[in-house]
């Protein structure tokens, strides 16, 4: 147990330390009750000392606080900084609102593009269902591995029709079932696509009007425009006082240094070279809207079709893009010596990491489908690099 003299010395030392801390700020920034600067005896006084210290930190009028201040809108932060630099804060607010409206207009344009594509596909639903029906009606005549068939279309007077079968399906029956399923989905969606397109067009018109008004709006009008724009999805972003990660850390986190290819439509395709790269590609780099691929039931690289980085918006990948990604997934796997290999594809949001799983091991909550990969169809540079690395290829 410390003696009374030792306890008094300890309290005096803490008091001197507190004085130094409080005196380090600018003058008149703190209201300091004199009672907390005198050594006090007894447990009740110690509790009072702690309470007064807390109240003092909460009643500061300036300087550096002991408690975190709540986040403010980034526009207010920029406006205060702009005022200090001699820039009109109102111009800063106008620019921030215009940027928010531009972002909302871009998002709406992508949505309208996807809806128009759905509307065009919905118009082909009947033809798609008719093709699937022709395949299904002639299953008994289709041999395994056939790529093209000639059938009689009795709905058009018995005319002979040539049908090319897709190589991504294992059988003609599977292709017919997929055709029926897609036709049903398109029929259901066609009823609401036109309404959604009209709503999207009306929303874009309102946003464009708000953008024009924001260019020269005064303070009161700008506040009203911000509220109206927020209702249309153009909200000025709120940020914390300090970012969780620095820009350098964010850039380092999102930078990819592994294998990178470009599809015929200009979509980046990323391929992991190791287990750690597979983890990073699947759990860090991948974004919602991308396509994740892997050879089915075989060890291999994780492959990412980055639709989120495409030159234009895609709701679904082009057939050539998906085929190239599947070919790469098959080539960079233990099935590379096969003529054809099944490749699973799904959305990155369905790719999860099991607890305590080793690097590169993931679990799929849901599969979007299976595509047939052709290892021999990859670019020649892939084969050359694999040959240079000492791995013998069979093609």
N, C-alpha and C positions, 0 to 999 in steps of 0.2 A: 504493500500500500504506500502511495506517495504521501509525504508529510504535507501539512497545510502550507508551509513555505514553498515546497516544490510545486504544489498546485497553483499557488499564486503566480510563481514565475512562469509556469506554462501558459496561464491565461494572459499574463502580460506580454509574452512572446507572440501569442496569437493576435493580440490587440495591435501590436506594432506591425505585424504582417498585414493586417487588415487596413491599417492606416496607409501603408505604402501602396497597397492595391488601389485604394480609393483616390489617393493623391496623384496616381499616374495619369488620370484622365484630365480633361480640360476643366478650368475653374467653373464653378456654378453648375456643373453637370449633375451633381448629386446632392440630395438632401440627406444629411447624416444626423440622425438623432444622437445627442451627446451621451445619452445613457449607455449606448453600446460601446463607447470608447473608454469606459471605466471598468476595471476588474470587478467582477461581482462574485459573491460567495453563495454556495448552496445550490442544490439541484433546481429549485424553482427559478432562481436567477439564471442558471445556464439555459433553461428552456426559453426564458424570456429573451436572452441574448440571441439564441438561434432564430426566434421569431422576428425580432427586430432586424436581424441581418437579412432575412428573407423579404420583409417589407421594404427595406432599403433598396434591395436589388430590383423590386417591382415598381418603385416610385421614382426611378431615375428619369431625368428629363432630356438626356442626350448622351453622347459618347458611346462607348462600347458596352452592350448589355450583357448580363449574366444569363438572361433567359432569351429563348429564340423568339423573334418577331414573326407574326403570321405572314404567309405569302401574300403578295399583292399582284395585281395584274401586270403583266409584262409591259403593257402600254404605259402604265403609270411610271414604272421604273425608267423606261426609255425616255418618257417625257421629262422627268426630273433631270436625267443626265443631259438631255438635249438643251434644257433651259440653262444648265450650267455652262454649256458649250456655246451659248448664243443662238441656238436653233429654236425656231418656234415650236413649242410642244403640240400645238394644234395640227401643224403639218405632219408631225410624227404620228399622231392619232389617225389622221386621214390615211396616211400611207399604210398603217397597220390594218385598218379596216379594208382598204382596197386589196391588200394581200390576202386577207381572210376570204373576201368575196371571190377573188380569182381562184383560190384553192377549191372553194365550193363549186364554182363553175366547171373547173377541170374534172372534179369528181362526178358532177352531173352529166358532163359530156361522155365520160367513160360508161356511165350507167346507161345513157341513151344508146350508145354504140352497141352495148351488149343486148339491149332490148330489141334493137333493129335486127341484130343477128338472130335472136330467138324468133322474131316475127317471120323472118325469111325461112328459117328452118321449119317453123310451124306450117307454113304454106306447102311444104314438101312432105307433110306427115302422111297424106293419103298415098302418095307415090311410094313412100317408104314402106307403108303397110302392105301395099300391093306387091312390091318386090319380095318382101318377107313371105307373103302368102304363096308366091310362085315357087320360091325355094322349098318351103315346107311341103307343098303339094307334090314335089318331085324328088323327095328325099330318097325314095327307093331306087331312083335312077342315077343318083350322084355317088361316084366312087370316092373312096378315101384319098385325100391328097389332091383332088381335082381343083383346078384354078378357074375353070370356065365351063359353063353348061349352056345348052340350048334347050329351051322349054317352049311349049305352046301356050299362048295367052288366050284362053277361051273367052275372057271378058272383052277382048278386042278381035273377035272373029277367028280365033285360032292362029293368030299371027305368031311366027317363030321369033322368040326373043333371046338374045345373047346376054347372059348374066355372068359378070366376073366376080368370083368369090374372094373375100378378103383373107389375106394370110394370117391376120391376127387372131382368128377364131380357130379353135381346134377341130370343129366339124361344121358341116352345113346346117345342122339342126341348131347348134349354138348361135350361128349367125342369124338364122331366122328368128329365134327367140329374142335376140338382142334387137332386131328390127321391129318386132311387135312391141317390145317394151318401150323403145324410144318413141315410136309413133303414138302410143298411148300418152306418154308424158308430154309430147308436143301438143297433142289435142287439148289436154287439160290446161296447158299454159297459154295457148293461143287466145283463150277467152279474156284474159286479163292483160295481155301484153299491150294491146292498143290503148287501154285506159292508162296504164303505167307510162306509156310514151307521151300521151297528152299531158299527164301530170308533170312529167319531167320537163317538157317544153315550157309549160306555164311557170314552173319554178325557175327555170333558167332566165325567162323573160323578166321576172320580178328581180332576180339577182342583178341582171344587167342594168336595170333601172336604178337600183340602189347604188351600184358602182358609179354610175354617172352622177348621182346626187352627192356622193361622198367626196368627190374631187374638190369641190369648193364650199362644203358645208361649214357653218359656224359651229360654235360650241354646243348650243342647245340642239340644233338640227343633227349634229353628229351623234349625240347621245341617243336620240330617237332612232337614227339609222342603225346604230349598233344593236339596239334591241330588235328591230325588224329583221336585220340580217341574221341575228342569232336564231330567230325562229325558223329561218330558212337553211340553217346548217352552217352559216358563216360566222363562227364564234371566234373572237380573239382569244388566243391561247393564254391560260394562266400558268405560271411557272413558280417553282420554289425559289427561296432566296439564294441558295447555292445549289448548283447541279450535282447530281449524285456521281456523275463521271465527267471528267474533263473532255474537251473535244478531241484531244490527242488519244485518250483511252478509247473513246467511241470509234474513232477512225481505225485504231489498231484492232478493235474487237470485230469490226465489220469487214476488214480487209481479208481477201481470199488469195492465197498464194499457191493453191493446188492446181490440178489439171483443169483447164478451161477450154471449151470448144464453143463453136457458134453454129446454130442450126440454120437450115436454108432460109428461114424467115427472120434471121437475126437475133434469135433468142439465145442467151448464154446457157451453156450446159456445164455444170461443175461435177467433177469426179474426184472422190477421195482417194488418196494414195496410201493411207495408213489408218489404223484404228482411231487414232486421235483426230485425224482429219475427218474421218467419217462422223465421229461424234460432233465435231464443230460444224460440219456441213449440215447435219440433220437437226441439231438442237440450237444453233446460234445463227447461222447464215440463212437458213430456210425461212420463208415468209408465207403467210396465208395467200393462196392463189397460185403458188408454185406447185410443181409435180415432183414427188419423191419416188425413185425407182430403185429396185434391187432384184437380182436374179432369184427366182423362186427356189427354195429348198437347197440352196448352195451358197457357200461362202463367197463373198465378193465385195466390190466397192459400192458405197452409197452414191447415187447419182441424183442430181437436182436439176430439173428443167426450170430455169428462173423466169417464169412468166411475169413476175413482178418487175423485172428489169428489161422487159421486151421493148422494142421501139414503139409499139402501140399496144393498146389494151386487148387482151385475149381472155374471154371467159373460159375457153377450153383450148388446148394446144392444137395446132395444125397437125394433120396426120404425119407429114414429113418430119416435123419436130419431135413428135412422140416416138416415131420409128427410130430416128437417130439416137435419141436418149436410151431407148430399149436396146439398140445394137451395142452402145457403149457399156451399158450395165451387163449385158451378156459377155462382152469381150473381156471386161475387167472382172471376171469371176472364174470359178473352177469349171465353168461350162464353156470356156472359150474355144475348145476343140470340137464342140458340137456344131452341126449345121444350123440348128435352130434351138432356141432355149426360151422357156417361159420366164417372163419378167413381170413382177408385181409393181403396180403403181398406185399411189394414194396421195392424199393431201398431207403436208407436213404437220398439220394440227392433229393428225391421227398417229403420229410417230412419238412414242414416249420412251423414257429411260427407266427400266426396272430398278428398284432399290438394290444397291450393292452390285450392280451388273458391271462387267469389265468394259473397257473402252471398245467402242464399235458395236456393242450389243444393244439393240433396241427392240421395242415391242410395237406392233401395229394394232390399234384399236379397231380399225376398219380399212378394207381395201376397196379402191374404186374400180379395179379391174385387173386383167392380165393381158399383156401384149407379148407378141412373139418377137424376140430379139434374134438378129442374125449377126453373129460375131464376125463373119467374113466381110460384112458390109461397112465396117468402120473405116475411117480415113487411113490411107497408107502410112501416114506419119505414126499412127498408133502401133502398127505392126513393126515398123522399123525400130522404134524406140524399145519395144518389147524384145526384139531380136538383139539389139545392142546391149540390153541389160543381162543377157545370158540365158534368157528363157526361150526355148525352142518353140517356134510356132509351126503348125501343121499345114498352113496354107501358102 
